[in-house]
Amino acid sequence: MKTFALIPCVLFMTFTLSTVYATSSNCQLSDTFDIGSPIFEPPMFVYKLSAETNNTISRERLRNAKTVSDLFPDFAMQENIINKRYVLKDVKIRLNDDEAVTHTLSSEIKDENTFTQAQVELLNAADYASIFCLEGYVSSPKDLNDKRYFNYKMAVVPETEASYTAGNDAFIEFLSANCQSTIDKVQKGNLKSGNISFTINKEGAVSDVTLNATCGYKSVDDKMIDLIKSQSGSWSSATTQDGRNVSQTLIFSYGQSGC
């Protein structure tokens, strides 16, 4: 009697398992809901157009500099040095890749905010597009052992810098808008600070487009280079104080914040 009672249960369980197997075999999860696949998310880019370095000084201002502090891009520190709240020590100036010209203390040097003759000659040799480094220490007159290191990389720029005729913001908008479809195809995770240099010559034409650092995605780098080379907008060339057109190299930075 017990044997016969088990038969319906076995049949019911067999039918149920068969139904579940058939149902699962005919249903497949779409890729959209596959919990094993990461959610696709393109990276967020930031953009910037600038001279070759963040710190710049016009050639005219460089020629008129009377003291080391006149070169400082940090005007608050410049005032502190002028007002003797801080003093300079171990000042070095290096033009391009030349050896640094340091202070040689002598009877003619009253303090290290005064240029040496060698430094004056070095700075006078700086032309447009020159890069120089200014480094050394500042310290309080009350405690000369309390030194703070500074190191500024500075570009000598024309009095009027090269600019996109429609505005530099319009140039950035052109590049970001036309590269977005390429950015949308790459997955977030490899983003770096990329930059491309290019020169605006005396006639206002773009030349020497060069990738200096990848943003982490070759397809985006290549697209940015193509856009810079092919953009149809016009540029105004850089000019000197006396109105002469000169070439200027600009840097387009893109990718990770802080580029």
N, C-alpha and C positions, 0 to 999 in steps of 0.2 A: 504494500500500500504506500509506503514512504517513497519507494522508487518511482512510482507513477506520479507522485506529487512534485518531484524534482524536475520532471521533463518540461512542464510549461515554463518554469523559471529559467532553465538552461536555454530554451528556445528564445525567450524574451531578451536575455542578456546577449545572445548571439546576434539577434536582429538589431539591438541597440548599438553594439560595437560596429557592426557592418555599416549602419547608417552614418555614424560619426566618421568612420574612415572614408566613406564615399564623399561625404560633405567636405571634409578637410582636403581631400585629394583634388577636388574641383575648385577650390577657393585658394587663391594666392594673394599675399599681401602686396600692395603696390609699393614701389620704391619710395614714394612720398612718406609712407608710414613705417618704413623699415627702421626699427629701433637700433639696428646694428650700424646704420650709416650716419655719419655726422651731418648736422644741419649745414647746408651750404651758406656761407656768409662772406661776401667780398670785403676786402680791406677798406678802411676809411683813409683817404689821402688828404694831406695838407699841401699847400703850394706857396712858393715865395719867389720873387724876382729881385735880385740885388746885385751889387758890385761883387768883385771877386772875394771880398771878405766882409764880415759884418761891420767892421770899423773902417771908416774912410776919412780921408783928409784931402782937401783940394790942394792943387799944386801951389796956388797963391798963398794959402794959409801956411803951407809948409815953408815957403820962401820967407814969409814974414815972422816965423817962429823965432823968438829971442831966447827962450829958455826951454828946458826939457818938458816942463809942465804944460807948455803951449801945445804940445803934441798929444796930450792925453785926451782920449775920447770920453773919459769920465770927468765931466765938468765939475762935479762935486769934489772929487779928489784933487782936481786942478786948483780949485779955490783953497782947499786945505793946505796944499803945498805953498801957494803964493802967500797965504796968511801965516805960514810957519807952524801950523798945527801938526804937520807931518814934514819930515825931511826925506830926501832921496838918498839911496845908497846903492853902490854897485850897478850903476846904470849901463846898459849895453844897447847898442843900436846895430841891427844887421840889415843890410839892404839886399833884397832878393836872396841868393844863396851864398853871398860873400861872408867872409869871416866877420864876427862882431867887432865893432870899434868901441872899446871901453874907455872909461875915464882914466886918464893918467894924472894922478894928483900932482900938482906942482904949485909954485907960488902964485901963478896966474889964475888958478882955479880957487874961487872963494868957497863955493859949495857945489854939490853935485846936481843942482838945478841949472847950472851953467854949462853950455856945450863946450866940449874941447874943440880945438881947431880941426882935428881929424873928423869929428862928428859933423861939423859944419860942412866940410868938403864932401862928406859922404851924402848928406841930405841934399846938397846942391846938385849932386849927380842924379838924384831921383827924378825920373821923367814920368809922364802919364803912363799908367799901367804898371808902374813899379810897385813892388810889395816890400815893406820893411817891417821888422819886428822891434818892438820897444819893450825891454824887460829890465827888471831890477827889483828893489825893495823900497818900501816906505816904512818909516818908523816914527814913533813919538820922540820929540827932543828930550823928554823926561826919562825915556827908557830906550836907548839905542839898540839894546839886545832884543827888543820886541819888534821883529821884522815881519812885514807882510809882503809876500811875493806878488808881482804883477808881470803879465806877459801879454802884450797886445800885438796882434797881427793886423797890419793896416795897409790899405790900398790907396795909392795916390790917384785921385780921380780928377777929371776936368771940372771946371767951374760950373758948367751946365752938362749934366750927364745925359747919355743917350736915353731916349724914351719912345715908347710906342705911341704913334700919333693919336690913336683913340684913347690912350691912357693905359698905363701898365696893368691896371686891374682888368681892363678889357682883354689884354693879351693872356693873362692868367685864366680868365673865364673861357676864352677860346680853347685853350689847351685842355682844361679840366672837362669842359662839356664834350669835346670831340674825342676824348680818350675814355669817357665813362663806360661806353659799351665794351671796351677791352678790359677795363678794371672789373666790370661785372662778371667776367668769365673766369676770374682767378679766385682761389679760395684764400681766406684770411689765414695768416700765420707766418708768412715769410717776409713781411713788410720791413724795409730798411729805409734809411735816408738816402735818396738818390739825388744826383744833380748833373745837369748838362750845362756846359759853357758854350757860348757863341759870341761872335764879335759883330758889332755894328760898325761898319767901316765909314770912311769920310763921306761916302755918297749915301749913307743910310741903308745899305744893303746888308743882309745877314750872310755871314761866312763862318768857316771854321767851327761847325757844330760838332761838339765832342762830348761823349759820355764819360764823365769823371768817376761816377759811383753809381752802381745799380740800385734800384729800389727793391730788388729781390725778385722781380718778375721781368724776364727778358721781353715778353710780348708787350708789356707796358713801356719799357725803355725804348724799344724799337718804334712804337707808335708815337711817343713823345718826340723822338728825333725826327720822324717823318713830318709831324705837324709843324715843328719849328722850321724845318727846311721849306715846307710847302705853303706856309701861311701867307695869305694875300695882302695882309695889312701892311702899312708903311711905317717906317721908323724915322725919327729925327736924330741925326748924328750928334754926338757930343761936341761941345764947343769950348774953346779956351776963353780966358778973360778978354782977349782982344778980338774975339769973334771967329777965330780959325776953327774949321772942322777937324776933329781928330777921331781916330778909332777908339772904341772902348769895348772891353770884354765884360759880358754880363753872365750871371749864374742863375739858372732856373732850378730851384730845389723842389722836390716833390716826394711824397711818401710819408714816412714816419714823422710825427710831431717833433719839432726841434731841428729840422733839417735846414 
